[in-house]
Amino acid sequence: MLTQDQEALIAATAPVVAEHLNTITQRFYPLMFERYPSVKPLFNQVHQQNGAQPRALAGAVLAYVGIRQDPVKARETLETVVNKHVSLGILPEQYPIVGECLMMAIGEVLGDALTPEIADAWGALYQELADLLIDLEENRYQEFEQREGGWRGTRRFHVAASQQESAVIRSFILEPEDGGPVAAHAPGQYIGVKVTIDGEPVHRHYSLSATPNGRAYRVSIKRENDGRVSRYFHDQLANGGVVELLPPAGEMTLVPGEAPLMLISGGVGQTPLLPMAKQALGQGRRVVYLHAAQTPEHWAFADELRALEKAYPLQFTLVTVFEQSDAGDHQGRLNQALLADYLPEGAHCYFVGPHGMMEAVEQSLKQLGVADSHRHYEHFGPAMPLNAVSAA
């Protein structure tokens, strides 16, 4: 617990730290990777290069400073961080590494302005945050381990089958090597994947693209030309292989109730939304499923969606938008007028896709009067406000 003097120092210096926080976090990661190279595989280096990871860390630190006096709100706000950490298998012994390197980065950036007293105060604040995260994550590890088909740490799965879903997306069916049951996940969640490429462990997160069945998980991955892990899946694992999985995680799941849904996706953004659509239809809810892709050849899961359209003709509305083809329901890009045409009254709206698309959808839905509590989205990568890229 921080002393009264430390609380006063945090309050007095928070504006200065906030002013330099982006610089601090940009220095922090290279420093940590240099001093502790063993943690580098936990981070997607693309997100380091484009600044997404440092911005996400800066945002999390600032958010915690602002809400730490409200324990309930603090736990709710940290849920996204906890989910990411659980899917990476972050352990208590890794927190001192982060704390040490973060304080070193603060010292390098602030120089003589960082007195020993101020350093002690910010060190105590970090320890408070670390202790809270460790507690929340341990609760999640224990809960998942105790489920039927659950486990702790990593578990080995083999690629039992794979299927090309579009010109760039392939699905992989992952079954446990030990032959045991597989714990259920909530539709909309993602899973942590650990693979070894050229002798080096690498971590990624992929959305679970099928509803739970107790036997296997399905991930559907877009092949990125510069994507080290996606290329490994497509080029090396399509015909079989072994990966390690961590517990499913993620808070973008269906809000309970009977309200209709509008599910809006771009490209591979379908992967969490398809199982959510199936879950909602099974609950008797109305679903408008609006998907944007470059061409029909880039549209994944077409057969599954057509089957849902046939099975739920009164509940399910499927709308396709192809940017470079007139073969869909609409040609061009998603826009506010198109969203307005299909938006059910009182709908919860979920949207996933490229950042620019999500930013446009967020603004359009807001202008159409969709309440904050009815707009839900998820990033492929570090979580950040939707205006973070344009504002950075």
JOWO-V273175 format. One record per residue. RES is the residue in one small letter. PSI is psi in whole degrees, -180 to 180 (NA if undefined). OMEGA is omega in radians with two decimals (NA if undefined). Layout:
res:RES psi:PSI omega:OMEGA
res:RES psi:PSI omega:OMEGA
This chain:
res:m psi:135 omega:-3.14
res:l psi:145 omega:3.05
res:t psi:168 omega:3.11
res:q psi:-38 omega:3.11
res:d psi:-40 omega:3.13
res:q psi:-39 omega:3.08
res:e psi:-43 omega:-3.13
res:a psi:-40 omega:3.13
res:l psi:-39 omega:3.09
res:i psi:-47 omega:-3.13
res:a psi:-39 omega:-3.08
res:a psi:-34 omega:-3.04
res:t psi:-9 omega:-3.11
res:a psi:-43 omega:3.12
res:p psi:-37 omega:3.13
res:v psi:-45 omega:3.11
res:v psi:-43 omega:3.13
res:a psi:-39 omega:-3.13
res:e psi:-34 omega:-3.07
res:h psi:9 omega:-2.97
res:l psi:-39 omega:3.11
res:n psi:-42 omega:3.10
res:t psi:-40 omega:3.13
res:i psi:-48 omega:-3.09
res:t psi:-32 omega:3.08
res:q psi:-31 omega:3.08
res:r psi:-32 omega:-3.05
res:f psi:-48 omega:-3.04
res:y psi:-49 omega:3.08
res:p psi:-37 omega:3.13
res:l psi:-45 omega:-3.13
res:m psi:-42 omega:-3.12
res:f psi:-32 omega:3.12
res:e psi:-42 omega:-3.09
res:r psi:-33 omega:-3.08
res:y psi:73 omega:-3.09
res:p psi:-19 omega:-3.12
res:s psi:-22 omega:-3.12
res:v psi:-11 omega:-3.05
res:k psi:-39 omega:3.13
res:p psi:-17 omega:3.13
res:l psi:-13 omega:-3.02
res:f psi:135 omega:3.05
res:n psi:115 omega:-3.05
res:q psi:-22 omega:3.05
res:v psi:-40 omega:3.13
res:h psi:-23 omega:3.01
res:q psi:-44 omega:-3.06
res:q psi:-38 omega:-3.11
res:n psi:1 omega:3.07
res:g psi:0 omega:-3.08
res:a psi:-42 omega:-3.10
res:q psi:-47 omega:3.07
res:p psi:-39 omega:3.12
res:r psi:-39 omega:-3.14
res:a psi:-42 omega:3.12
res:l psi:-44 omega:3.13
res:a psi:-43 omega:3.13
res:g psi:-39 omega:-3.14
res:a psi:-42 omega:3.14
res:v psi:-47 omega:3.14
res:l psi:-41 omega:3.14
res:a psi:-42 omega:-3.11
res:y psi:-41 omega:3.10
res:v psi:-37 omega:-3.08
res:g psi:-25 omega:-3.01
res:i psi:7 omega:-3.02
res:r psi:-21 omega:3.13
res:q psi:-9 omega:3.11
res:d psi:95 omega:-3.03
res:p psi:-39 omega:-3.13
res:v psi:-47 omega:3.14
res:k psi:-37 omega:3.13
res:a psi:-45 omega:3.13
res:r psi:-40 omega:3.11
res:e psi:-43 omega:-3.10
res:t psi:-33 omega:-3.11
res:l psi:1 omega:-3.09
res:e psi:-41 omega:3.13
res:t psi:-43 omega:3.12
res:v psi:-44 omega:-3.14
res:v psi:-43 omega:3.13
res:n psi:-46 omega:3.12
res:k psi:-43 omega:-3.11
res:h psi:-40 omega:3.12
res:v psi:-40 omega:-3.12
res:s psi:-9 omega:3.04
res:l psi:-11 omega:-3.10
res:g psi:36 omega:3.14
res:i psi:137 omega:-3.06
res:l psi:157 omega:-3.12
res:p psi:-36 omega:-3.08
res:e psi:-9 omega:3.11
res:q psi:-18 omega:-3.12
res:y psi:-40 omega:3.08
res:p psi:-31 omega:3.10
res:i psi:-48 omega:3.14
res:v psi:-45 omega:-3.12
res:g psi:-46 omega:3.13
res:e psi:-48 omega:-3.06
res:c psi:-33 omega:3.10
res:l psi:-43 omega:3.13
res:m psi:-35 omega:3.06
res:m psi:-41 omega:3.14
res:a psi:-41 omega:3.10
res:i psi:-43 omega:3.14
res:g psi:-41 omega:3.14
res:e psi:-40 omega:-3.06
res:v psi:-43 omega:-3.07
res:l psi:-19 omega:3.08
res:g psi:-135 omega:-3.06
res:d psi:-16 omega:3.12
res:a psi:-21 omega:3.13
res:l psi:92 omega:3.11
res:t psi:162 omega:3.10
res:p psi:-37 omega:-3.14
res:e psi:-42 omega:3.12
res:i psi:-41 omega:3.11
res:a psi:-42 omega:3.12
res:d psi:-39 omega:-3.13
res:a psi:-47 omega:-3.14
res:w psi:-32 omega:3.04
res:g psi:-40 omega:3.10
res:a psi:-37 omega:3.11
res:l psi:-44 omega:3.10
res:y psi:-43 omega:-3.13
res:q psi:-37 omega:3.08
res:e psi:-45 omega:3.11
res:l psi:-44 omega:-3.13
res:a psi:-44 omega:-3.14
res:d psi:-40 omega:3.12
res:l psi:-45 omega:3.13
res:l psi:-42 omega:3.12
res:i psi:-43 omega:3.13
res:d psi:-47 omega:-3.14
res:l psi:-41 omega:-3.11
res:e psi:-38 omega:3.10
res:e psi:-38 omega:3.08
res:n psi:-41 omega:3.14
res:r psi:-41 omega:3.12
res:y psi:-45 omega:-3.13
res:q psi:-44 omega:-3.11
res:e psi:-44 omega:-3.11
res:f psi:-39 omega:-3.14
res:e psi:-32 omega:-3.08
res:q psi:-9 omega:3.08
res:r psi:156 omega:2.99
res:e psi:126 omega:-3.12
res:g psi:6 omega:3.14
res:g psi:175 omega:3.12
res:w psi:173 omega:3.07
res:r psi:142 omega:-3.10
res:g psi:-143 omega:3.12
res:t psi:156 omega:3.08
res:r psi:137 omega:-3.06
res:r psi:130 omega:3.07
res:f psi:149 omega:3.05
res:h psi:153 omega:3.10
res:v psi:104 omega:-3.09
res:a psi:-28 omega:-3.14
res:a psi:160 omega:3.03
res:s psi:156 omega:-3.09
res:q psi:132 omega:3.08
res:q psi:123 omega:-3.08
res:e psi:-27 omega:3.13
res:s psi:-173 omega:-3.13
res:a psi:-26 omega:-3.04
res:v psi:-5 omega:-3.06
res:i psi:132 omega:3.09
res:r psi:139 omega:3.07
res:s psi:146 omega:3.13
res:f psi:125 omega:3.08
res:i psi:121 omega:-3.06
res:l psi:119 omega:3.14
res:e psi:145 omega:-3.10
res:p psi:138 omega:3.12
res:e psi:-31 omega:-3.09
res:d psi:-3 omega:3.09
res:g psi:4 omega:-3.12
res:g psi:176 omega:3.12
res:p psi:165 omega:-3.12
res:v psi:128 omega:-3.11
res:a psi:144 omega:3.14
res:a psi:150 omega:3.02
res:h psi:167 omega:3.06
res:a psi:129 omega:3.07
res:p psi:134 omega:-3.06
res:g psi:-17 omega:-3.11
res:q psi:166 omega:3.07
res:y psi:173 omega:-3.14
res:i psi:145 omega:3.08
res:g psi:132 omega:-3.12
res:v psi:131 omega:3.07
res:k psi:123 omega:3.08
res:v psi:160 omega:3.09
res:t psi:117 omega:-3.11
res:i psi:121 omega:-3.11
res:d psi:40 omega:3.08
res:g psi:2 omega:-3.10
res:e psi:128 omega:3.08
res:p psi:140 omega:-3.14
res:v psi:137 omega:3.14
res:h psi:143 omega:3.01
res:r psi:166 omega:3.02
res:h psi:137 omega:3.06
res:y psi:139 omega:3.11
res:s psi:145 omega:3.04
res:l psi:118 omega:-2.93
res:s psi:7 omega:3.10
res:a psi:158 omega:3.08
res:t psi:155 omega:-3.08
res:p psi:143 omega:3.11
res:n psi:0 omega:3.09
res:g psi:-5 omega:-3.07
res:r psi:-32 omega:-3.01
res:a psi:165 omega:2.98
res:y psi:152 omega:3.03
res:r psi:130 omega:2.98
res:v psi:145 omega:-3.13
res:s psi:118 omega:-2.87
res:i psi:131 omega:3.04
res:k psi:132 omega:3.09
res:r psi:113 omega:3.09
res:e psi:132 omega:-3.11
res:n psi:-34 omega:3.13
res:d psi:10 omega:-3.09
res:g psi:108 omega:-3.08
res:r psi:-46 omega:-3.08
res:v psi:-41 omega:3.13
res:s psi:-39 omega:3.09
res:r psi:-36 omega:3.12
res:y psi:-43 omega:3.09
res:f psi:-52 omega:-3.06
res:h psi:-41 omega:-3.01
res:d psi:-28 omega:-3.05
res:q psi:-32 omega:-3.02
res:l psi:-3 omega:-3.10
res:a psi:-29 omega:-3.13
res:n psi:17 omega:3.11
res:g psi:160 omega:-3.12
res:g psi:179 omega:-3.05
res:v psi:139 omega:3.03
res:v psi:165 omega:3.03
res:e psi:136 omega:-3.12
res:l psi:147 omega:3.02
res:l psi:175 omega:-3.06
res:p psi:145 omega:3.00
res:p psi:150 omega:-3.11
res:a psi:176 omega:3.11
res:g psi:138 omega:-3.09
res:e psi:-1 omega:3.11
res:m psi:82 omega:3.13
res:t psi:169 omega:-3.06
res:l psi:133 omega:2.98
res:v psi:127 omega:-3.12
res:p psi:154 omega:3.09
res:g psi:-169 omega:-3.10
res:e psi:2 omega:-3.10
res:a psi:144 omega:3.08
res:p psi:165 omega:-3.11
res:l psi:146 omega:2.92
res:m psi:115 omega:-3.12
res:l psi:119 omega:-3.00
res:i psi:121 omega:-3.08
res:s psi:154 omega:3.02
res:g psi:129 omega:3.11
res:g psi:-129 omega:-3.11
res:v psi:-1 omega:3.07
res:g psi:-11 omega:3.07
res:q psi:-27 omega:-2.89
res:t psi:-42 omega:3.07
res:p psi:-23 omega:-3.02
res:l psi:-30 omega:-3.14
res:l psi:-50 omega:3.09
res:p psi:-30 omega:3.08
res:m psi:-39 omega:3.10
res:a psi:-45 omega:-3.13
res:k psi:-41 omega:3.11
res:q psi:-47 omega:-3.10
res:a psi:-41 omega:3.12
res:l psi:-39 omega:3.10
res:g psi:-23 omega:3.10
res:q psi:-1 omega:3.13
res:g psi:12 omega:-3.10
res:r psi:153 omega:3.07
res:r psi:139 omega:-3.11
res:v psi:124 omega:2.94
res:v psi:120 omega:-3.05
res:y psi:107 omega:-3.04
res:l psi:118 omega:-3.07
res:h psi:135 omega:3.12
res:a psi:135 omega:3.10
res:a psi:167 omega:-3.14
res:q psi:-49 omega:-3.09
res:t psi:169 omega:3.06
res:p psi:-31 omega:3.14
res:e psi:-21 omega:3.11
res:h psi:3 omega:-3.12
res:w psi:112 omega:3.12
res:a psi:158 omega:3.03
res:f psi:25 omega:-3.11
res:a psi:-44 omega:-3.10
res:d psi:-41 omega:3.13
res:e psi:-41 omega:-3.12
res:l psi:-39 omega:3.07
res:r psi:-36 omega:3.10
res:a psi:-39 omega:3.08
res:l psi:-40 omega:3.12
res:e psi:-39 omega:3.14
res:k psi:-38 omega:-3.08
res:a psi:-28 omega:-3.08
res:y psi:62 omega:-3.03
res:p psi:-26 omega:-3.12
res:l psi:-15 omega:-3.09
res:q psi:-30 omega:-2.90
res:f psi:124 omega:3.06
res:t psi:117 omega:-3.12
res:l psi:127 omega:-3.12
res:v psi:126 omega:3.11
res:t psi:142 omega:3.12
res:v psi:114 omega:3.14
res:f psi:125 omega:-3.08
res:e psi:-37 omega:-3.01
res:q psi:23 omega:-3.12
res:s psi:149 omega:3.07
res:d psi:18 omega:-3.08
res:a psi:-7 omega:3.13
res:g psi:-167 omega:3.09
res:d psi:-30 omega:3.12
res:h psi:154 omega:3.05
res:q psi:142 omega:3.14
res:g psi:-141 omega:-3.13
res:r psi:162 omega:3.05
res:l psi:139 omega:3.07
res:n psi:173 omega:-3.04
res:q psi:-39 omega:-3.13
res:a psi:-41 omega:3.13
res:l psi:-43 omega:3.10
res:l psi:-41 omega:-3.13
res:a psi:-35 omega:-3.12
res:d psi:-30 omega:-3.02
res:y psi:-4 omega:-3.04
res:l psi:115 omega:3.08
res:p psi:149 omega:3.11
res:e psi:131 omega:3.10
res:g psi:16 omega:-3.05
res:a psi:147 omega:2.85
res:h psi:130 omega:-3.08
res:c psi:126 omega:3.10
res:y psi:132 omega:-3.13
res:f psi:138 omega:-3.10
res:v psi:136 omega:3.11
res:g psi:-162 omega:3.09
res:p psi:150 omega:-3.04
res:h psi:-44 omega:-3.13
res:g psi:-40 omega:3.10
res:m psi:-45 omega:-3.11
res:m psi:-38 omega:3.11
res:e psi:-43 omega:3.14
res:a psi:-41 omega:3.13
res:v psi:-42 omega:3.12
res:e psi:-48 omega:-3.13
res:q psi:-39 omega:3.14
res:s psi:-46 omega:-3.14
res:l psi:-38 omega:3.10
res:k psi:-44 omega:3.14
res:q psi:-25 omega:3.09
res:l psi:1 omega:3.06
res:g psi:12 omega:3.10
res:v psi:123 omega:-3.06
res:a psi:155 omega:3.10
res:d psi:-41 omega:-3.10
res:s psi:-11 omega:-3.13
res:h psi:7 omega:3.09
res:r psi:122 omega:-3.06
res:h psi:137 omega:3.11
res:y psi:165 omega:3.12
res:e psi:141 omega:3.08
res:h psi:144 omega:2.88
res:f psi:92 omega:-3.06
res:g psi:-165 omega:-3.12
res:p psi:135 omega:3.13
res:a psi:141 omega:3.14
res:m psi:161 omega:3.04
res:p psi:150 omega:-3.08
res:l psi:-18 omega:3.12
res:n psi:10 omega:-3.02
res:a psi:-38 omega:-3.11
res:v psi:-48 omega:-3.12
res:s psi:-28 omega:-3.10
res:a psi:-16 omega:-3.06
res:a psi:NA omega:NA
